[in-house]
C-alpha cells in the first residue's frame, strides 16, 4: 500500500474536482510504481497535454493544471538533483 503524508509544495493543492482529494494522490502512487524516468515522463506528458488543449477544452483551468504538473516536476527534479550531487 502506498501512503503519503507530504502535503507541501504541489501536493498541498488540487486543481480540479473534489474527487481528486484522496488520502493517496494518484501521482504519489504512480511515483512509487514507476522508475524516476517514467514518472518524469508522466509529469512532462501531462504538462504538454494541458497546454496543448487549453484553448479547445477548459481554458485557464487547463493552464493551471499544467502549472500544477510543472510544479510537481520541478520538485522531483530538484530532489533528484540534490540527491545526486551529494
Residue pairs with C-beta under 8 A, 6 or more apart in sequence:
2 24
2 28
2 29
2 32
2 33
3 23
3 24
4 11
4 24
4 25
4 28
6 28
9 71
9 72
9 75
10 68
10 69
10 71
10 72
10 75
11 25
11 28
11 72
13 68
14 20
14 21
15 61
15 64
15 65
15 67
15 68
16 61
16 65
20 26
27 42
27 43
27 72
30 39
30 42
31 39
31 76
34 42
36 76
36 80
39 76
40 73
40 76
40 77
43 69
43 70
43 72
43 73
43 76
44 73
46 65
46 66
46 69
47 66
47 69
47 70
47 73
49 66
50 62
50 63
50 65
50 66
50 69
51 62
51 63
51 66
53 62
54 60
54 62
54 63
54 66
58 65
